[in-house]
Amino acid sequence: MGHHFGDLARVRHVITYSLSPFEQKAFANCLSKGIPNVWRRFRGSFFKVAPSLVVLYVTYTWGNSANQASKRKNPADFENDV
């Protein structure tokens, strides 16, 4: 046996490269490339997502108000009670 977990199978003609996490920059190009990329993605998907969210919100608020109105008692039904 004597093999480590990563050495259980021999794969030929496959080259893997790795970089130590201590040699990487965690926030490299975050401000110069990251923020413009987020803005581009937001702008590209906003008009696809926003209309459905608006419709869902209007439907949800209408449903809640209709539910509350249906639970309310009609005061005209109780005018003659003493």
Summary of the structure (lengths in Angstrom):
residues: 82
radius of gyration: 30.9
end to end distance: 92.6
largest distance: 93.8
contacts: 100
relative contact order: 0.04
helix: 63%
strand: 0%
